[in-house]
Amino acid sequence: MRLNLTSINMKDLLVKINAEIETFKTEAESLTEKGIKAAGARARKSTLELEKLLKEFRKVSIEESKK
């Protein structure tokens, strides 16, 4: 049963990572193509969130590979 919980966490993480990547792409595009300066701040914030999510993914992935 523990493997299922890890798999759920991995799937949840992937959903969150993909959503955050989309947010980053949207905000970065707004900054570069439309010149919206506030979008730059939102894009930078998104990179920080991605960093956290990717670290968590690495942690879960390593735990899963040890099983």
mmJSON file of the N, C-alpha and C atoms, coordinates in Angstrom:
{"data_MODEL":{"atom_site":{
"group_PDB":["ATOM","ATOM","ATOM","ATOM","ATOM","ATOM","ATOM","ATOM","ATOM","ATOM","ATOM","ATOM","ATOM","ATOM","ATOM","ATOM","ATOM","ATOM","ATOM","ATOM","ATOM","ATOM","ATOM","ATOM","ATOM","ATOM","ATOM","ATOM","ATOM","ATOM","ATOM","ATOM","ATOM","ATOM","ATOM","ATOM","ATOM","ATOM","ATOM","ATOM","ATOM","ATOM","ATOM","ATOM","ATOM","ATOM","ATOM","ATOM","ATOM","ATOM","ATOM","ATOM","ATOM","ATOM","ATOM","ATOM","ATOM","ATOM","ATOM","ATOM","ATOM","ATOM","ATOM","ATOM","ATOM","ATOM","ATOM","ATOM","ATOM","ATOM","ATOM","ATOM","ATOM","ATOM","ATOM","ATOM","ATOM","ATOM","ATOM","ATOM","ATOM","ATOM","ATOM","ATOM","ATOM","ATOM","ATOM","ATOM","ATOM","ATOM","ATOM","ATOM","ATOM","ATOM","ATOM","ATOM","ATOM","ATOM","ATOM","ATOM","ATOM","ATOM","ATOM","ATOM","ATOM","ATOM","ATOM","ATOM","ATOM","ATOM","ATOM","ATOM","ATOM","ATOM","ATOM","ATOM","ATOM","ATOM","ATOM","ATOM","ATOM","ATOM","ATOM","ATOM","ATOM","ATOM","ATOM","ATOM","ATOM","ATOM","ATOM","ATOM","ATOM","ATOM","ATOM","ATOM","ATOM","ATOM","ATOM","ATOM","ATOM","ATOM","ATOM","ATOM","ATOM","ATOM","ATOM","ATOM","ATOM","ATOM","ATOM","ATOM","ATOM","ATOM","ATOM","ATOM","ATOM","ATOM","ATOM","ATOM","ATOM","ATOM","ATOM","ATOM","ATOM","ATOM","ATOM","ATOM","ATOM","ATOM","ATOM","ATOM","ATOM","ATOM","ATOM","ATOM","ATOM","ATOM","ATOM","ATOM","ATOM","ATOM","ATOM","ATOM","ATOM","ATOM","ATOM","ATOM","ATOM","ATOM","ATOM","ATOM","ATOM","ATOM","ATOM","ATOM","ATOM","ATOM","ATOM","ATOM","ATOM"],
"id":[1,2,3,4,5,6,7,8,9,10,11,12,13,14,15,16,17,18,19,20,21,22,23,24,25,26,27,28,29,30,31,32,33,34,35,36,37,38,39,40,41,42,43,44,45,46,47,48,49,50,51,52,53,54,55,56,57,58,59,60,61,62,63,64,65,66,67,68,69,70,71,72,73,74,75,76,77,78,79,80,81,82,83,84,85,86,87,88,89,90,91,92,93,94,95,96,97,98,99,100,101,102,103,104,105,106,107,108,109,110,111,112,113,114,115,116,117,118,119,120,121,122,123,124,125,126,127,128,129,130,131,132,133,134,135,136,137,138,139,140,141,142,143,144,145,146,147,148,149,150,151,152,153,154,155,156,157,158,159,160,161,162,163,164,165,166,167,168,169,170,171,172,173,174,175,176,177,178,179,180,181,182,183,184,185,186,187,188,189,190,191,192,193,194,195,196,197,198,199,200,201],
"type_symbol":["N","C","C","N","C","C","N","C","C","N","C","C","N","C","C","N","C","C","N","C","C","N","C","C","N","C","C","N","C","C","N","C","C","N","C","C","N","C","C","N","C","C","N","C","C","N","C","C","N","C","C","N","C","C","N","C","C","N","C","C","N","C","C","N","C","C","N","C","C","N","C","C","N","C","C","N","C","C","N","C","C","N","C","C","N","C","C","N","C","C","N","C","C","N","C","C","N","C","C","N","C","C","N","C","C","N","C","C","N","C","C","N","C","C","N","C","C","N","C","C","N","C","C","N","C","C","N","C","C","N","C","C","N","C","C","N","C","C","N","C","C","N","C","C","N","C","C","N","C","C","N","C","C","N","C","C","N","C","C","N","C","C","N","C","C","N","C","C","N","C","C","N","C","C","N","C","C","N","C","C","N","C","C","N","C","C","N","C","C","N","C","C","N","C","C","N","C","C","N","C","C"],
"label_atom_id":["N","CA","C","N","CA","C","N","CA","C","N","CA","C","N","CA","C","N","CA","C","N","CA","C","N","CA","C","N","CA","C","N","CA","C","N","CA","C","N","CA","C","N","CA","C","N","CA","C","N","CA","C","N","CA","C","N","CA","C","N","CA","C","N","CA","C","N","CA","C","N","CA","C","N","CA","C","N","CA","C","N","CA","C","N","CA","C","N","CA","C","N","CA","C","N","CA","C","N","CA","C","N","CA","C","N","CA","C","N","CA","C","N","CA","C","N","CA","C","N","CA","C","N","CA","C","N","CA","C","N","CA","C","N","CA","C","N","CA","C","N","CA","C","N","CA","C","N","CA","C","N","CA","C","N","CA","C","N","CA","C","N","CA","C","N","CA","C","N","CA","C","N","CA","C","N","CA","C","N","CA","C","N","CA","C","N","CA","C","N","CA","C","N","CA","C","N","CA","C","N","CA","C","N","CA","C","N","CA","C","N","CA","C","N","CA","C","N","CA","C","N","CA","C","N","CA","C","N","CA","C","N","CA","C"],
"label_alt_id":[null,null,null,null,null,null,null,null,null,null,null,null,null,null,null,null,null,null,null,null,null,null,null,null,null,null,null,null,null,null,null,null,null,null,null,null,null,null,null,null,null,null,null,null,null,null,null,null,null,null,null,null,null,null,null,null,null,null,null,null,null,null,null,null,null,null,null,null,null,null,null,null,null,null,null,null,null,null,null,null,null,null,null,null,null,null,null,null,null,null,null,null,null,null,null,null,null,null,null,null,null,null,null,null,null,null,null,null,null,null,null,null,null,null,null,null,null,null,null,null,null,null,null,null,null,null,null,null,null,null,null,null,null,null,null,null,null,null,null,null,null,null,null,null,null,null,null,null,null,null,null,null,null,null,null,null,null,null,null,null,null,null,null,null,null,null,null,null,null,null,null,null,null,null,null,null,null,null,null,null,null,null,null,null,null,null,null,null,null,null,null,null,null,null,null,null,null,null,null,null,null],
"label_comp_id":["MET","MET","MET","ARG","ARG","ARG","LEU","LEU","LEU","ASN","ASN","ASN","LEU","LEU","LEU","THR","THR","THR","SER","SER","SER","ILE","ILE","ILE","ASN","ASN","ASN","MET","MET","MET","LYS","LYS","LYS","ASP","ASP","ASP","LEU","LEU","LEU","LEU","LEU","LEU","VAL","VAL","VAL","LYS","LYS","LYS","ILE","ILE","ILE","ASN","ASN","ASN","ALA","ALA","ALA","GLU","GLU","GLU","ILE","ILE","ILE","GLU","GLU","GLU","THR","THR","THR","PHE","PHE","PHE","LYS","LYS","LYS","THR","THR","THR","GLU","GLU","GLU","ALA","ALA","ALA","GLU","GLU","GLU","SER","SER","SER","LEU","LEU","LEU","THR","THR","THR","GLU","GLU","GLU","LYS","LYS","LYS","GLY","GLY","GLY","ILE","ILE","ILE","LYS","LYS","LYS","ALA","ALA","ALA","ALA","ALA","ALA","GLY","GLY","GLY","ALA","ALA","ALA","ARG","ARG","ARG","ALA","ALA","ALA","ARG","ARG","ARG","LYS","LYS","LYS","SER","SER","SER","THR","THR","THR","LEU","LEU","LEU","GLU","GLU","GLU","LEU","LEU","LEU","GLU","GLU","GLU","LYS","LYS","LYS","LEU","LEU","LEU","LEU","LEU","LEU","LYS","LYS","LYS","GLU","GLU","GLU","PHE","PHE","PHE","ARG","ARG","ARG","LYS","LYS","LYS","VAL","VAL","VAL","SER","SER","SER","ILE","ILE","ILE","GLU","GLU","GLU","GLU","GLU","GLU","SER","SER","SER","LYS","LYS","LYS","LYS","LYS","LYS"],
"label_asym_id":["A","A","A","A","A","A","A","A","A","A","A","A","A","A","A","A","A","A","A","A","A","A","A","A","A","A","A","A","A","A","A","A","A","A","A","A","A","A","A","A","A","A","A","A","A","A","A","A","A","A","A","A","A","A","A","A","A","A","A","A","A","A","A","A","A","A","A","A","A","A","A","A","A","A","A","A","A","A","A","A","A","A","A","A","A","A","A","A","A","A","A","A","A","A","A","A","A","A","A","A","A","A","A","A","A","A","A","A","A","A","A","A","A","A","A","A","A","A","A","A","A","A","A","A","A","A","A","A","A","A","A","A","A","A","A","A","A","A","A","A","A","A","A","A","A","A","A","A","A","A","A","A","A","A","A","A","A","A","A","A","A","A","A","A","A","A","A","A","A","A","A","A","A","A","A","A","A","A","A","A","A","A","A","A","A","A","A","A","A","A","A","A","A","A","A","A","A","A","A","A","A"],
"label_entity_id":["1","1","1","1","1","1","1","1","1","1","1","1","1","1","1","1","1","1","1","1","1","1","1","1","1","1","1","1","1","1","1","1","1","1","1","1","1","1","1","1","1","1","1","1","1","1","1","1","1","1","1","1","1","1","1","1","1","1","1","1","1","1","1","1","1","1","1","1","1","1","1","1","1","1","1","1","1","1","1","1","1","1","1","1","1","1","1","1","1","1","1","1","1","1","1","1","1","1","1","1","1","1","1","1","1","1","1","1","1","1","1","1","1","1","1","1","1","1","1","1","1","1","1","1","1","1","1","1","1","1","1","1","1","1","1","1","1","1","1","1","1","1","1","1","1","1","1","1","1","1","1","1","1","1","1","1","1","1","1","1","1","1","1","1","1","1","1","1","1","1","1","1","1","1","1","1","1","1","1","1","1","1","1","1","1","1","1","1","1","1","1","1","1","1","1","1","1","1","1","1","1"],
"label_seq_id":[1,1,1,2,2,2,3,3,3,4,4,4,5,5,5,6,6,6,7,7,7,8,8,8,9,9,9,10,10,10,11,11,11,12,12,12,13,13,13,14,14,14,15,15,15,16,16,16,17,17,17,18,18,18,19,19,19,20,20,20,21,21,21,22,22,22,23,23,23,24,24,24,25,25,25,26,26,26,27,27,27,28,28,28,29,29,29,30,30,30,31,31,31,32,32,32,33,33,33,34,34,34,35,35,35,36,36,36,37,37,37,38,38,38,39,39,39,40,40,40,41,41,41,42,42,42,43,43,43,44,44,44,45,45,45,46,46,46,47,47,47,48,48,48,49,49,49,50,50,50,51,51,51,52,52,52,53,53,53,54,54,54,55,55,55,56,56,56,57,57,57,58,58,58,59,59,59,60,60,60,61,61,61,62,62,62,63,63,63,64,64,64,65,65,65,66,66,66,67,67,67],
"pdbx_PDB_ins_code":[null,null,null,null,null,null,null,null,null,null,null,null,null,null,null,null,null,null,null,null,null,null,null,null,null,null,null,null,null,null,null,null,null,null,null,null,null,null,null,null,null,null,null,null,null,null,null,null,null,null,null,null,null,null,null,null,null,null,null,null,null,null,null,null,null,null,null,null,null,null,null,null,null,null,null,null,null,null,null,null,null,null,null,null,null,null,null,null,null,null,null,null,null,null,null,null,null,null,null,null,null,null,null,null,null,null,null,null,null,null,null,null,null,null,null,null,null,null,null,null,null,null,null,null,null,null,null,null,null,null,null,null,null,null,null,null,null,null,null,null,null,null,null,null,null,null,null,null,null,null,null,null,null,null,null,null,null,null,null,null,null,null,null,null,null,null,null,null,null,null,null,null,null,null,null,null,null,null,null,null,null,null,null,null,null,null,null,null,null,null,null,null,null,null,null,null,null,null,null,null,null],
"Cartn_x":[0.821,0.0,0.87,2.01,2.88,3.332,3.575,3.973,2.896,1.63,0.535,0.542,0.809,0.849,1.957,3.112,4.22,3.849,3.202,2.79,1.813,0.88,-0.074,0.682,1.621,2.41,3.18,3.737,4.499,3.562,2.378,1.422,0.981,0.7,0.306,1.414,2.641,3.78,3.892,3.714,3.807,2.73,1.53,0.451,0.816,1.327,1.707,2.857,3.845,4.999,4.55,3.725,3.247,2.426,1.594,0.794,1.695,2.718,3.631,4.458,4.827,5.555,4.685,3.419,2.494,2.357,2.274,2.196,3.445,4.606,5.856,5.881,5.509,5.529,4.614,3.431,2.474,3.025,3.553,4.065,5.319,6.214,7.435,7.096,6.108,5.669,5.071,4.276,3.692,4.778,5.826,6.941,7.688,8.069,8.928,8.187,6.951,6.242,5.383,4.839,3.934,4.548,5.689,6.373,5.699,4.929,4.241,5.229,5.694,6.726,6.274,5.032,4.52,4.574,4.471,4.553,5.947,6.951,8.317,8.417,7.789,7.79,7.048,5.936,5.174,5.96,6.683,7.504,8.627,9.248,10.317,9.771,8.599,7.967,7.686,7.269,6.98,8.241,9.389,10.636,10.996,10.704,10.97,10.08,8.833,7.905,8.319,8.758,9.243,10.45,11.328,12.514,12.108,11.15,10.669,10.045,9.204,8.521,9.506,10.502,11.482,12.349,12.667,13.416,12.584,11.295,10.402,10.282,10.204,10.148,11.393,12.547,13.808,13.793,13.342,13.284,12.372,11.177,10.222,10.747,11.35,11.894,13.005,13.862,14.949,14.372,13.389,12.757,12.118,11.466,10.791,11.799,12.937,13.926,14.606,14.527,15.143,14.275,13.048,12.122,12.327],
"Cartn_y":[-1.189,0.0,1.261,1.201,2.367,2.77,1.79,2.084,2.898,2.564,3.318,4.767,4.987,6.352,7.15,6.516,7.187,7.497,6.56,6.774,7.938,8.005,9.111,10.423,10.433,11.642,12.036,11.031,11.284,11.869,11.288,11.797,13.217,13.449,14.787,15.798,15.391,16.276,16.611,15.611,15.851,16.821,16.683,17.607,19.025,19.159,20.478,21.073,20.249,20.722,21.201,20.41,20.808,22.087,22.236,23.449,24.666,24.491,25.607,25.975,24.979,25.254,26.083,25.741,26.504,27.947,28.097,29.44,30.241,29.613,30.287,30.699,29.784,30.082,31.257,31.27,32.344,33.69,33.703,34.958,35.428,34.51,34.888,35.427,34.838,35.31,36.71,36.935,38.267,39.317,38.933,39.856,40.148,39.099,39.281,39.806,39.356,39.747,40.993,41.167,42.295,43.382,43.07,44.061,44.351,43.398,43.585,43.282,44.333,44.179,43.336,43.448,42.659,41.167,40.82,39.413,38.857,39.697,39.272,38.835,39.592,39.222,37.907,37.747,36.499,35.318,35.529,34.474,34.075,35.06,34.754,33.985,34.374,33.658,32.212,32.032,30.701,29.828,30.441,29.662,29.157,29.96,29.529,28.35,28.404,27.308,26.052,26.228,25.085,24.438,25.263,24.741,23.837,24.281,23.482,22.173,22.273,21.08,20.075,20.568,19.672,18.999,19.706,19.093,17.995,18.255,17.257,16.046,16.286,15.189,14.321,14.967,14.221,13.363,13.929,13.216,11.985,12.173,11.074,10.029,10.469,9.559,8.681,9.27,8.515,7.509,7.919,7.011,5.833,6.119,5.069,4.104,4.599,3.737,2.794,3.112,2.263,1.057,1.034,-0.062,-1.255],
"Cartn_z":[0.0,0.0,0.0,0.618,0.659,-0.742,-1.596,-2.969,-3.672,-3.425,-4.024,-3.547,-2.268,-1.747,-2.409,-2.607,-3.269,-4.709,-5.371,-6.752,-6.847,-5.896,-5.882,-5.687,-4.761,-4.53,-5.784,-6.478,-7.694,-8.755,-8.897,-9.887,-9.53,-8.251,-7.805,-8.078,-7.809,-8.058,-9.54,-10.388,-11.825,-12.296,-11.754,-12.107,-11.675,-10.452,-9.94,-10.742,-11.073,-11.846,-13.218,-13.884,-15.215,-15.16,-14.139,-13.995,-13.765,-12.943,-12.659,-13.881,-14.684,-15.926,-16.862,-16.944,-17.787,-17.287,-15.97,-15.387,-15.748,-15.583,-15.91,-17.382,-18.271,-19.699,-20.034,-19.444,-19.689,-19.221,-18.003,-17.441,-18.17,-18.497,-19.212,-20.598,-21.228,-22.539,-22.436,-21.402,-21.19,-21.0,-20.294,-20.066,-21.365,-22.069,-23.24,-24.456,-24.66,-25.87,-25.695,-24.498,-24.272,-23.402,-22.789,-21.971,-20.635,-20.147,-18.87,-17.735,-17.072,-16.054,-14.864,-14.473,-13.34,-13.645,-14.919,-15.308,-15.016,-15.069,-14.739,-13.294,-12.403,-10.982,-10.77,-11.477,-11.345,-11.92,-12.997,-13.592,-12.636,-12.006,-11.046,-9.853,-9.378,-8.279,-8.683,-9.907,-10.427,-10.458,-10.771,-10.8,-9.406,-8.39,-7.018,-6.636,-7.042,-6.766,-7.527,-8.764,-9.544,-8.875,-8.361,-7.677,-6.516,-5.718,-4.586,-5.058,-6.084,-6.591,-7.182,-7.898,-8.5,-7.443,-6.377,-5.273,-4.615,-4.442,-3.859,-4.782,-6.08,-7.045,-6.933,-6.839,-6.718,-5.46,-4.354,-3.084,-3.188,-3.721,-3.854,-4.827,-5.891,-6.888,-6.301,-5.501,-4.873,-3.89,-3.096,-2.15,-2.873,-3.98,-4.745,-5.359,-5.788,-6.44,-5.434,-4.164,-3.141,-2.79,-3.277,-2.947,-3.824],
"occupancy":[1.0,1.0,1.0,1.0,1.0,1.0,1.0,1.0,1.0,1.0,1.0,1.0,1.0,1.0,1.0,1.0,1.0,1.0,1.0,1.0,1.0,1.0,1.0,1.0,1.0,1.0,1.0,1.0,1.0,1.0,1.0,1.0,1.0,1.0,1.0,1.0,1.0,1.0,1.0,1.0,1.0,1.0,1.0,1.0,1.0,1.0,1.0,1.0,1.0,1.0,1.0,1.0,1.0,1.0,1.0,1.0,1.0,1.0,1.0,1.0,1.0,1.0,1.0,1.0,1.0,1.0,1.0,1.0,1.0,1.0,1.0,1.0,1.0,1.0,1.0,1.0,1.0,1.0,1.0,1.0,1.0,1.0,1.0,1.0,1.0,1.0,1.0,1.0,1.0,1.0,1.0,1.0,1.0,1.0,1.0,1.0,1.0,1.0,1.0,1.0,1.0,1.0,1.0,1.0,1.0,1.0,1.0,1.0,1.0,1.0,1.0,1.0,1.0,1.0,1.0,1.0,1.0,1.0,1.0,1.0,1.0,1.0,1.0,1.0,1.0,1.0,1.0,1.0,1.0,1.0,1.0,1.0,1.0,1.0,1.0,1.0,1.0,1.0,1.0,1.0,1.0,1.0,1.0,1.0,1.0,1.0,1.0,1.0,1.0,1.0,1.0,1.0,1.0,1.0,1.0,1.0,1.0,1.0,1.0,1.0,1.0,1.0,1.0,1.0,1.0,1.0,1.0,1.0,1.0,1.0,1.0,1.0,1.0,1.0,1.0,1.0,1.0,1.0,1.0,1.0,1.0,1.0,1.0,1.0,1.0,1.0,1.0,1.0,1.0,1.0,1.0,1.0,1.0,1.0,1.0,1.0,1.0,1.0,1.0,1.0,1.0],
"B_iso_or_equiv":[0.0,0.0,0.0,0.0,0.0,0.0,0.0,0.0,0.0,0.0,0.0,0.0,0.0,0.0,0.0,0.0,0.0,0.0,0.0,0.0,0.0,0.0,0.0,0.0,0.0,0.0,0.0,0.0,0.0,0.0,0.0,0.0,0.0,0.0,0.0,0.0,0.0,0.0,0.0,0.0,0.0,0.0,0.0,0.0,0.0,0.0,0.0,0.0,0.0,0.0,0.0,0.0,0.0,0.0,0.0,0.0,0.0,0.0,0.0,0.0,0.0,0.0,0.0,0.0,0.0,0.0,0.0,0.0,0.0,0.0,0.0,0.0,0.0,0.0,0.0,0.0,0.0,0.0,0.0,0.0,0.0,0.0,0.0,0.0,0.0,0.0,0.0,0.0,0.0,0.0,0.0,0.0,0.0,0.0,0.0,0.0,0.0,0.0,0.0,0.0,0.0,0.0,0.0,0.0,0.0,0.0,0.0,0.0,0.0,0.0,0.0,0.0,0.0,0.0,0.0,0.0,0.0,0.0,0.0,0.0,0.0,0.0,0.0,0.0,0.0,0.0,0.0,0.0,0.0,0.0,0.0,0.0,0.0,0.0,0.0,0.0,0.0,0.0,0.0,0.0,0.0,0.0,0.0,0.0,0.0,0.0,0.0,0.0,0.0,0.0,0.0,0.0,0.0,0.0,0.0,0.0,0.0,0.0,0.0,0.0,0.0,0.0,0.0,0.0,0.0,0.0,0.0,0.0,0.0,0.0,0.0,0.0,0.0,0.0,0.0,0.0,0.0,0.0,0.0,0.0,0.0,0.0,0.0,0.0,0.0,0.0,0.0,0.0,0.0,0.0,0.0,0.0,0.0,0.0,0.0,0.0,0.0,0.0,0.0,0.0,0.0],
"pdbx_formal_charge":[null,null,null,null,null,null,null,null,null,null,null,null,null,null,null,null,null,null,null,null,null,null,null,null,null,null,null,null,null,null,null,null,null,null,null,null,null,null,null,null,null,null,null,null,null,null,null,null,null,null,null,null,null,null,null,null,null,null,null,null,null,null,null,null,null,null,null,null,null,null,null,null,null,null,null,null,null,null,null,null,null,null,null,null,null,null,null,null,null,null,null,null,null,null,null,null,null,null,null,null,null,null,null,null,null,null,null,null,null,null,null,null,null,null,null,null,null,null,null,null,null,null,null,null,null,null,null,null,null,null,null,null,null,null,null,null,null,null,null,null,null,null,null,null,null,null,null,null,null,null,null,null,null,null,null,null,null,null,null,null,null,null,null,null,null,null,null,null,null,null,null,null,null,null,null,null,null,null,null,null,null,null,null,null,null,null,null,null,null,null,null,null,null,null,null,null,null,null,null,null,null],
"auth_seq_id":[1,1,1,2,2,2,3,3,3,4,4,4,5,5,5,6,6,6,7,7,7,8,8,8,9,9,9,10,10,10,11,11,11,12,12,12,13,13,13,14,14,14,15,15,15,16,16,16,17,17,17,18,18,18,19,19,19,20,20,20,21,21,21,22,22,22,23,23,23,24,24,24,25,25,25,26,26,26,27,27,27,28,28,28,29,29,29,30,30,30,31,31,31,32,32,32,33,33,33,34,34,34,35,35,35,36,36,36,37,37,37,38,38,38,39,39,39,40,40,40,41,41,41,42,42,42,43,43,43,44,44,44,45,45,45,46,46,46,47,47,47,48,48,48,49,49,49,50,50,50,51,51,51,52,52,52,53,53,53,54,54,54,55,55,55,56,56,56,57,57,57,58,58,58,59,59,59,60,60,60,61,61,61,62,62,62,63,63,63,64,64,64,65,65,65,66,66,66,67,67,67],
"auth_comp_id":["MET","MET","MET","ARG","ARG","ARG","LEU","LEU","LEU","ASN","ASN","ASN","LEU","LEU","LEU","THR","THR","THR","SER","SER","SER","ILE","ILE","ILE","ASN","ASN","ASN","MET","MET","MET","LYS","LYS","LYS","ASP","ASP","ASP","LEU","LEU","LEU","LEU","LEU","LEU","VAL","VAL","VAL","LYS","LYS","LYS","ILE","ILE","ILE","ASN","ASN","ASN","ALA","ALA","ALA","GLU","GLU","GLU","ILE","ILE","ILE","GLU","GLU","GLU","THR","THR","THR","PHE","PHE","PHE","LYS","LYS","LYS","THR","THR","THR","GLU","GLU","GLU","ALA","ALA","ALA","GLU","GLU","GLU","SER","SER","SER","LEU","LEU","LEU","THR","THR","THR","GLU","GLU","GLU","LYS","LYS","LYS","GLY","GLY","GLY","ILE","ILE","ILE","LYS","LYS","LYS","ALA","ALA","ALA","ALA","ALA","ALA","GLY","GLY","GLY","ALA","ALA","ALA","ARG","ARG","ARG","ALA","ALA","ALA","ARG","ARG","ARG","LYS","LYS","LYS","SER","SER","SER","THR","THR","THR","LEU","LEU","LEU","GLU","GLU","GLU","LEU","LEU","LEU","GLU","GLU","GLU","LYS","LYS","LYS","LEU","LEU","LEU","LEU","LEU","LEU","LYS","LYS","LYS","GLU","GLU","GLU","PHE","PHE","PHE","ARG","ARG","ARG","LYS","LYS","LYS","VAL","VAL","VAL","SER","SER","SER","ILE","ILE","ILE","GLU","GLU","GLU","GLU","GLU","GLU","SER","SER","SER","LYS","LYS","LYS","LYS","LYS","LYS"],
"auth_asym_id":["A","A","A","A","A","A","A","A","A","A","A","A","A","A","A","A","A","A","A","A","A","A","A","A","A","A","A","A","A","A","A","A","A","A","A","A","A","A","A","A","A","A","A","A","A","A","A","A","A","A","A","A","A","A","A","A","A","A","A","A","A","A","A","A","A","A","A","A","A","A","A","A","A","A","A","A","A","A","A","A","A","A","A","A","A","A","A","A","A","A","A","A","A","A","A","A","A","A","A","A","A","A","A","A","A","A","A","A","A","A","A","A","A","A","A","A","A","A","A","A","A","A","A","A","A","A","A","A","A","A","A","A","A","A","A","A","A","A","A","A","A","A","A","A","A","A","A","A","A","A","A","A","A","A","A","A","A","A","A","A","A","A","A","A","A","A","A","A","A","A","A","A","A","A","A","A","A","A","A","A","A","A","A","A","A","A","A","A","A","A","A","A","A","A","A","A","A","A","A","A","A"],
"auth_atom_id":["N","CA","C","N","CA","C","N","CA","C","N","CA","C","N","CA","C","N","CA","C","N","CA","C","N","CA","C","N","CA","C","N","CA","C","N","CA","C","N","CA","C","N","CA","C","N","CA","C","N","CA","C","N","CA","C","N","CA","C","N","CA","C","N","CA","C","N","CA","C","N","CA","C","N","CA","C","N","CA","C","N","CA","C","N","CA","C","N","CA","C","N","CA","C","N","CA","C","N","CA","C","N","CA","C","N","CA","C","N","CA","C","N","CA","C","N","CA","C","N","CA","C","N","CA","C","N","CA","C","N","CA","C","N","CA","C","N","CA","C","N","CA","C","N","CA","C","N","CA","C","N","CA","C","N","CA","C","N","CA","C","N","CA","C","N","CA","C","N","CA","C","N","CA","C","N","CA","C","N","CA","C","N","CA","C","N","CA","C","N","CA","C","N","CA","C","N","CA","C","N","CA","C","N","CA","C","N","CA","C","N","CA","C","N","CA","C","N","CA","C","N","CA","C","N","CA","C","N","CA","C","N","CA","C"],
"pdbx_PDB_model_num":[1,1,1,1,1,1,1,1,1,1,1,1,1,1,1,1,1,1,1,1,1,1,1,1,1,1,1,1,1,1,1,1,1,1,1,1,1,1,1,1,1,1,1,1,1,1,1,1,1,1,1,1,1,1,1,1,1,1,1,1,1,1,1,1,1,1,1,1,1,1,1,1,1,1,1,1,1,1,1,1,1,1,1,1,1,1,1,1,1,1,1,1,1,1,1,1,1,1,1,1,1,1,1,1,1,1,1,1,1,1,1,1,1,1,1,1,1,1,1,1,1,1,1,1,1,1,1,1,1,1,1,1,1,1,1,1,1,1,1,1,1,1,1,1,1,1,1,1,1,1,1,1,1,1,1,1,1,1,1,1,1,1,1,1,1,1,1,1,1,1,1,1,1,1,1,1,1,1,1,1,1,1,1,1,1,1,1,1,1,1,1,1,1,1,1,1,1,1,1,1,1]
}}}
